[in-house]
Amino acid sequence: QVQLVESGGGLVQPGGSLRLSCAASGSIFQIHVMGWYRQAPGKPRELVARIIVGGSTNYADSVKGRFTISRDNAKNTVYLQMNSLKPEDTAVYYCNSILSGAGGYGMDYWGKGTLVTVSS
């Protein structure tokens, strides 16, 4: 069984910063992709950023230059540093991973989400 556990959400003022963390645990052989998605009320879930094995990254246009994704392979942990936050960044942020483990090859896993609220 694989679990993704997020932390680091909360309330922040516009222009502020937050750092999200997501740790993957369980029977994991190899992590292929780790990333962050978000879902605002009434909107579909969207990709925020992801990092692929080897280190290449993808970002949503709306967060480029403000958010940075990084990964600690030894800890199976991915981070999302969010700077210059805007009210429109308010959403539930979900950790996602595509990995191979006891459950199979290339399986898709999700965390339960952490709420980020940007408001004055």
PyMOL commands that set and color helices and strands:
alter all, ss='L'
color gray80, all
select helices_A, chain A and resi 73-75+87-89
alter helices_A, ss='H'
color red, helices_A
select strands_A, chain A and resi 2-7+10-12+18-26+28-39+46-52+57-59+67-72+77-82+91-101+104-110+114-118
alter strands_A, ss='S'
color yellow, strands_A
deselect
rebuild
show_as cartoon
